[in-house]
Amino acid sequence: MSCLSQVIGSIGHQPIVASTISAAYEQNRASAPGGLCRNTIHQNLRSSRLCSHFLGTVGSFPRPTGYRGKNLSHPKRNIIEATAVAPRMAETKPVLISEAPEWQDLKKHVAEISDAEHDLRHLLVDEERCKGMIKEYDGIILDYSRQKATTETMKKLFKLAEAAKLKEKIDKMFKGEHINTTEDRAVLHVALRAPRDKVITSDGKNVVEDVWAVLDKIKAFSDKVRNGEWKGATGKPLTDVVAIGIGGSFLGPLFVHTALRTEPHTATAAKGRRLRFLANVDPIDVANALQGLKQETTLVVVVSKTFTTAETMLNARTVRTWLTSALGDDAVAKHVVAVSTNLKLVKEFGIDPENAFAFWDWVGGRYSVTSAVGVVPLSLQYGFDNVQKFLEGAWSVDEHFHTAPLEENLPVLTGLLSVWNNTFLGCPARAILPYCQALSKLAPHIQQVSMESNGKGVSIDGLPLPYAVGEVDFGEPGTNGQHSFYQLIHQGRIIPCDFIGIIKSQQSVYLKDEIVSNHDELMCNFFAQADALAYGKTEEEVRSEGVAEKLVPHKKFTGNRPSLSILLPNLTPYTVGQLLALYENRVATQGFVWGINSFDQWGVELGKVLAKQVRSTMNAARTEGKQITGFNYSTTYLLKKYLEGKTQLLYPEPKDVFPSDILASAESHPVPDAVDEPSN
């Protein structure tokens, strides 16, 4: 379809005065001899006031080689029917969102609000503005009045979202279209928490049916383990679970586990059970994960979609050896299950394929905590019913993200503000500051969700990006962070902050002689820190306190530092799910507006490939005495030093070796004076 026929087609194939179209065409051709630009035609048609309702779009604009329309005018009226205007088109060329007028308008707007009148001290005086920047949905309160944004800023951001076709992209995601174009995949982690009767299709199939088939299987299995029906090789119930996985197979489940372990209801459900995670291939992590566990009561969950992830599979083989050293090879079928789609390798590992729980290629690792990746270990620990509430909370925000207007949409609002802070105001980082110790693993998880998703240098069409995308995410629970890095966010670099507070604590402590409870004390800091960043402290205010003049510059706080506040009614499985989905969909919003693919992660591949070369070289140096070659001087030097410094374990014959405090094996001990000699 030609760009001119698209212009006409978008107003319903209504006749348009021929002279108007001709003038629009000729005016555009004169200004852009290389071809038509649909956006310019839109503007020219708008100026004619014949299409005042017409909305231009920003995306990939076709560029025709010329105009070859015929004059099919009505004999009595000088008109052209829309279907008759069809100039031949050149191949569509992708265009970055930064070329859109709405983007340029926001760039100009930065200068417009940089004066003192738009300082947060002044903006927070406007109560109507503040009221309009407090939004509530399903118990969540979002307050973004401390952002360096006016109501006009928000209008411009909404226009940018429209130009980027944000709503269309969200809809495509929920419809199961292959929006992950570099891997030709749908992006349907939202289907993992959809209600049983919901229909979400991908490639013509309702994937929700498949999701619930797996969930039903997980419930049946976890119920058997928890009630003691499923027993280990020695006939004892399995009360301890070690989940082996890395990246999204670890960070997401660990975040949820940490959030639920101190909630009274879920803590009661987990009584007498232990859940450990093993991610790092460092043997110290193995020691920590297995410390104090007994093989006969331990169940292992190996999480690897392909069952080939190097670190995960080495850890899995290590723990399998730990199990079989005490229980024999046949114990694997009773003590190890898998979350994987590679049933062949699962079986070869010794796991009964019936005890493998599936997930799909439309689930990205960092978005997989609501799949079997997280649901299996969490259901074993807390019971499936509690995990189902977690899924329901996530779906609540998913549905809100899909259906709510942009102006009321919490993930969209937070995502647009992140685009504003990062790309337009030049803030490269974001601090995630939960005033709740149970959320201590939120920041590490969102760090992966955000940085692995949006840490890109090219657009989804492969064009180099001339603007900044992606944030450096970090965080720590309050008030711990206040005694760590708050110095920097108050008086150093400007870092937008997310303050997350909980109205009702999971654990209450109130001492009779204290004026507030322990949780009140925590939340006093939650409220105070956001205002401290916004208002700061002027030199006059410092002097009024009698501070020595030489110290005034040191005790001044510039203020005008943006933050937003998220307040949850409590921290339960449901609200944990809500918080997860809020951040996941916020990240998607940013990527959709920036025009990048937030659902691939090619950047993690190169290091893995190079590590294979190092692995082969290290093995050859040790076992065959070969020289270290094929690397630059620096890597070669460091490799040699590493091998020189390794302590060799000497045995009459090769054998499996574990930390002595795990296997309590006096035979496994290092020989201090036996050192591998490097080949020269």
Salt bridges, closest charged atoms under 4 A:
GLU26 OE1 - ARG29 NH2 2.70
ASP105 OD2 - LYS156 NZ 2.76
GLU112 OE1 - HIS109 ND1 3.17
ASP115 OD1 - HIS118 ND1 2.53
GLU128 OE2 - LYS131 NZ 3.66
ASP143 OD2 - ARG146 NH1 3.32
GLU152 OE2 - LYS156 NZ 3.74
ASP171 OD2 - LYS175 NZ 3.04
ASP171 OD1 - HIS402 NE2 2.97
GLU183 OE2 - ARG185 NH1 3.77
ASP184 OD1 - HIS178 ND1 2.96
ASP203 OD1 - HIS178 NE2 2.92
ASP210 OD1 - LYS205 NZ 3.64
ASP216 OD1 - ARG196 NH2 3.01
ASP223 OD2 - LYS219 NZ 3.06
ASP240 OD1 - ARG274 NE 3.01
GLU296 OE2 - LYS236 NZ 2.99
GLU348 OE2 - LYS344 NZ 2.63
ASP385 OD1 - LYS219 NZ 3.99
ASP398 OD2 - ARG193 NE 2.55
GLU408 OE2 - LYS135 NZ 3.18
GLU452 OE1 - ARG366 NH1 2.94
GLU471 OE1 - ARG430 NH1 3.61
ASP473 OD1 - ARG430 NE 2.68
ASP498 OD2 - ARG586 NH1 2.60
ASP531 OD1 - ARG146 NE 2.85
GLU539 OE1 - ARG543 NH2 3.54
GLU541 OE1 - ARG121 NH2 3.07
GLU545 OE2 - LYS537 NZ 2.69
GLU549 OE2 - ARG543 NH2 2.76
GLU584 OE1 - ARG193 NH2 2.54
ASP600 OD1 - LYS456 NZ 2.69
GLU624 OE1 - LYS626 NZ 3.43
GLU644 OE1 - LYS641 NZ 3.86
GLU667 OE1 - LYS655 NZ 3.07
ASP676 OD2 - ARG622 NE 3.83
